[in-house]
Amino acid sequence: KAQGPVQQTVNFAIGASHTAAPPAQLRGHTRCKLLESQPLLPLSNKLRQTKKLVFEAPCAYETGDHLSVLPENPPAEVERLCRILKVDPDAEFTVVTASQTKVRLPYPAKTVREAFAYHLDISVREASLSVLLILLGLPKEEFSQQYWWLSDVLEAKKDTATVNLATLLTGLPKLHPRLYSISSSSVVTPNTIQVTIGLVDASTKDRELTGLCSTYLHSLQDGDTVLLSSLRSSFKLPADPEAPLMLVGPGTGLAPIMGFLYERSAMQAQGTKLGPAVVYFGCRTSDEVLYAQQLKEWEAAGIVKVRTALSREPGAP
């Protein structure tokens, strides 16, 4: 059995309970509003779900950069975990050692709900598996990848897992930001950022298993807010607009290419002479071509030639 960390305990403040607002800023990310959410594939397509999302820009960015998204855990999973642990999610808490010395947490949270919703990763990932095994005192041979959430493990291993709330609050890994290629041009829309998000879905006939951040982003409604930042990328258009371009983007790999094409469209509108460009896009069938109408318009305007590779459409290349 794995050796667990030093025992700590959680003290709850009597009568002190509150529902905290989502953090406005966290770990270099700023809360920004979702301005537009638009499906890019027919809703009848049950195997692929991809959306175009447009956010307020958290800061200045350049075409080709990455958008960093700090996700939040699903409220239902936070509630479920708190029920299993038999704790009031909105009670204020402190973690103390055996000598009642207060433990300084590596994140700003007053309540268990804040900790589990905004700061700690309560999902089960390959990268954090070894940490979870130690925190729960479980040998690896008892663990199965069928578990998607920490709650799943606690329910399945309630007779063998060693559960200590303080250990979870101090030992669980932090939620990591996810990076997405920006699909807009800073020249065209400097104050907004567009991204193209495919829903990660590994569901089976018995269980619904979807990606944490993609599910979070797909669940958003216009006006909702998200913690965002942008990161520089070396993926840029050539300095010479007449340089020939060959762009390859299967699936959501089209995302950064869209930003470049928006920029080429703007340059053409300003009278800049453009070199030839061709984009190769791969998907299963013609109704899964992302931004199909926009690509047709750009092709008609001479901004780019579009070549599709359709793996499951009879008679198509």
C-alpha positions in Angstrom: 0.0 0.0 0.0 1.4 3.4 -0.9 2.7 5.6 1.9 0.3 8.6 2.4 1.3 12.2 3.2 1.5 13.6 6.7 -2.0 13.8 8.2 -3.6 17.2 8.4 -7.1 18.2 9.5 -9.7 20.7 8.3 -11.3 23.2 10.7 -14.6 24.7 9.7 -15.6 28.1 11.0 -18.9 27.7 13.0 -21.7 29.7 11.4 -19.4 31.1 8.7 -20.8 30.2 5.3 -21.0 32.0 2.0 -21.3 31.5 -1.7 -18.3 33.1 -3.3 -18.4 34.8 -6.7 -16.2 33.3 -9.4 -12.7 34.8 -9.3 -12.2 37.8 -11.6 -8.6 37.0 -12.1 -6.6 33.9 -11.4 -3.0 32.7 -12.2 -2.6 35.3 -15.0 -6.0 34.8 -16.5 -8.7 37.4 -16.6 -12.5 36.8 -16.6 -13.9 37.6 -20.1 -17.3 37.5 -21.6 -18.5 35.1 -24.3 -19.9 37.2 -27.0 -21.0 34.6 -29.6 -21.4 30.8 -29.6 -22.2 29.1 -33.0 -22.3 25.4 -33.9 -20.2 24.7 -37.0 -21.7 21.2 -37.7 -25.3 20.0 -38.0 -26.9 19.3 -34.7 -27.9 15.9 -36.2 -24.2 14.9 -36.2 -24.0 12.9 -33.0 -20.3 11.9 -33.5 -18.8 15.3 -34.0 -19.6 18.6 -32.2 -17.6 21.7 -33.0 -18.3 25.3 -32.1 -17.1 28.7 -33.0 -16.7 30.8 -29.8 -16.0 34.5 -29.7 -14.7 36.1 -26.5 -13.7 39.5 -25.3 -9.9 39.6 -25.7 -8.2 39.4 -22.3 -5.2 41.3 -23.6 -3.4 42.2 -26.8 -2.7 39.2 -29.1 -1.3 38.5 -32.5 -2.6 36.3 -35.3 -1.5 32.7 -34.8 -1.3 33.0 -31.0 -2.8 30.6 -28.5 -5.8 31.3 -26.2 -5.2 29.9 -22.7 -8.4 28.8 -20.9 -8.6 28.0 -17.2 -11.6 25.7 -16.9 -14.0 25.2 -14.0 -15.1 21.8 -12.8 -18.8 21.0 -13.4 -21.0 22.2 -10.5 -22.8 18.8 -10.3 -19.4 17.0 -9.8 -18.4 19.5 -7.1 -21.7 18.9 -5.3 -21.3 15.2 -5.7 -17.8 15.1 -4.3 -18.9 17.2 -1.3 -21.8 14.8 -0.6 -19.4 11.8 -0.6 -17.0 13.6 1.7 -20.0 14.7 3.9 -19.0 18.4 4.0 -20.9 21.6 3.5 -19.4 23.0 0.3 -20.1 26.6 1.4 -18.6 26.5 4.9 -15.4 28.5 5.4 -12.4 26.3 6.3 -8.8 26.3 7.3 -6.3 23.4 7.1 -4.2 22.8 10.2 -1.4 20.4 11.2 -1.6 18.2 14.3 -0.2 21.1 16.4 -3.0 23.4 15.0 -0.6 25.4 12.9 -2.4 26.8 9.9 -1.4 25.4 6.5 -1.0 28.0 3.8 -2.8 26.8 0.7 -1.3 27.3 -2.8 -4.6 28.9 -4.0 -7.0 31.5 -2.7 -10.1 29.7 -1.5 -12.3 30.2 1.6 -14.8 27.4 1.0 -14.5 23.8 -0.2 -16.7 24.7 -3.2 -14.2 27.3 -4.3 -11.3 24.9 -3.9 -13.0 22.1 -5.9 -14.7 24.3 -8.5 -12.0 26.7 -9.5 -8.6 25.5 -8.3 -8.2 21.7 -7.9 -8.5 19.0 -10.6 -11.1 16.6 -9.3 -11.0 14.5 -12.5 -9.0 11.4 -13.1 -6.2 11.9 -15.6 -3.2 9.7 -16.6 -0.9 12.6 -15.6 -2.3 12.8 -12.1 -2.9 9.1 -11.5 0.2 8.5 -9.3 -0.7 11.4 -7.1 -4.3 10.1 -6.6 -3.0 6.7 -5.7 -0.9 8.2 -2.9 -3.6 10.5 -1.7 -6.1 7.7 -1.5 -3.7 5.0 -0.3 -4.6 2.7 -3.2 -2.2 0.3 -5.0 -2.1 0.6 -8.7 -3.5 -2.8 -9.4 -6.8 -1.8 -7.7 -7.2 1.1 -10.1 -9.0 1.1 -13.4 -9.2 3.7 -16.1 -13.0 3.4 -16.1 -13.0 6.2 -13.4 -13.4 9.7 -14.9 -13.9 11.7 -11.7 -12.5 11.5 -8.2 -16.1 10.8 -7.0 -16.2 7.7 -9.1 -13.1 6.3 -7.3 -14.4 7.2 -3.9 -17.7 5.5 -4.6 -16.1 2.4 -6.1 -13.3 2.1 -3.5 -15.2 3.3 -0.4 -14.1 0.2 1.6 -10.4 0.5 0.7 -9.6 4.1 -0.1 -8.2 6.3 2.7 -10.1 9.6 2.4 -8.8 12.7 4.3 -10.4 16.0 3.2 -7.3 18.0 4.3 -5.1 15.7 2.2 -7.3 16.3 -0.9 -7.4 20.1 -0.3 -3.6 20.3 -0.1 -2.5 17.4 -2.3 -4.8 17.3 -5.4 -3.1 18.8 -8.5 -4.3 22.2 -9.7 -6.5 22.7 -12.7 -4.2 23.3 -15.6 -5.0 25.8 -18.4 -5.8 24.4 -21.8 -4.4 26.0 -25.0 -6.4 26.5 -28.1 -5.2 28.0 -31.4 -6.8 31.4 -32.1 -9.0 31.5 -35.2 -9.3 35.2 -35.6 -6.9 37.9 -36.8 -5.7 40.6 -34.5 -5.6 43.0 -37.5 -9.3 42.5 -38.2 -10.7 42.0 -34.6 -8.1 43.2 -32.1 -10.6 43.4 -29.2 -12.2 40.0 -29.6 -10.8 36.4 -29.9 -12.4 33.6 -31.9 -11.6 29.9 -31.2 -12.8 26.7 -32.8 -13.6 24.0 -30.1 -14.3 20.4 -30.9 -15.9 18.4 -28.1 -13.6 15.7 -26.8 -15.9 12.7 -26.4 -14.7 9.2 -25.3 -18.1 8.1 -24.2 -19.1 4.4 -24.2 -22.6 2.8 -24.3 -22.5 2.7 -20.5 -21.0 6.0 -19.6 -20.7 9.6 -20.8 -17.0 10.5 -20.9 -16.1 14.0 -22.3 -13.2 16.3 -22.0 -13.2 18.7 -19.1 -12.4 22.0 -20.8 -14.1 21.3 -24.2 -17.3 20.3 -22.3 -17.0 23.4 -20.1 -16.7 25.6 -23.2 -19.5 23.9 -25.1 -21.8 24.4 -22.1 -21.4 28.2 -22.1 -24.1 30.6 -23.1 -23.7 34.1 -24.6 -22.8 36.4 -21.8 -21.1 33.8 -19.6 -17.6 34.6 -18.5 -14.4 32.5 -18.6 -10.8 32.9 -17.3 -8.7 33.6 -20.3 -5.2 34.7 -21.3 -3.2 34.6 -24.5 0.2 33.1 -25.2 2.6 34.0 -28.0 3.2 31.5 -30.8 5.9 31.2 -33.5 3.3 30.1 -36.0 2.9 33.2 -38.2 2.3 34.3 -41.7 5.4 35.0 -43.8 6.5 38.7 -43.7 6.2 38.8 -47.5 2.4 38.7 -48.4 3.4 37.4 -51.9 5.1 34.3 -50.5 3.2 31.1 -51.6 1.4 29.3 -48.8 0.5 25.6 -48.3 -1.7 25.2 -45.3 -2.8 21.8 -43.9 -5.5 21.6 -41.2 -7.5 18.4 -40.6 -10.5 18.8 -38.2 -10.0 21.7 -35.7 -6.5 22.0 -37.0 -8.1 24.5 -39.3 -8.4 26.9 -36.4 -5.1 28.9 -36.7 -5.4 28.8 -40.5 -8.7 30.7 -40.3 -6.9 33.5 -38.5 -4.4 33.7 -41.3 -7.1 33.8 -44.0 -9.0 36.5 -42.2 -5.8 38.5 -42.3 -5.2 37.8 -46.0 -8.7 38.9 -46.7 -8.1 42.2 -44.9 -4.8 42.7 -46.8 -6.5 42.1 -50.1 -9.2 44.6 -49.2 -6.4 47.2 -48.6 -5.0 46.6 -52.0 -2.1 44.3 -51.0 -1.0 41.9 -53.6 -1.2 38.3 -52.3 0.8 35.3 -53.3 -1.0 32.0 -54.0 -2.3 30.0 -51.1 -3.9 26.6 -50.8 -5.5 24.9 -47.8 -5.9 21.2 -47.4 -8.7 20.2 -45.0 -9.5 16.7 -44.0 -12.7 15.3 -42.4 -15.1 12.4 -43.0 -17.8 13.9 -45.1 -18.6 17.2 -46.9 -21.1 18.3 -44.2 -18.2 18.2 -41.7 -16.2 20.9 -43.5 -15.8 23.7 -40.9 -16.5 27.3 -42.0 -17.5 25.9 -45.4 -19.4 29.0 -46.6 -16.6 31.4 -45.5 -14.0 29.2 -47.3 -16.1 29.3 -50.5 -16.3 33.1 -50.4 -12.6 33.4 -49.9 -11.9 30.9 -52.7 -14.2 32.9 -55.0 -12.3 36.1 -54.0 -8.9 34.5 -54.9 -7.7 34.6 -51.3 -7.1 30.8 -51.1 -7.8 27.6 -52.9 -9.5 24.9 -50.8 -8.8 21.2 -51.3 -10.8 18.7 -49.1 -9.9 15.1 -48.3 -13.1 13.2 -47.3 -12.4 9.8 -45.8 -16.0 8.5 -45.7 -17.7 10.1 -48.7 -18.1 7.7 -51.6 -16.5 9.0 -54.8 -14.7 11.9 -53.1 -11.0 12.2 -53.0 
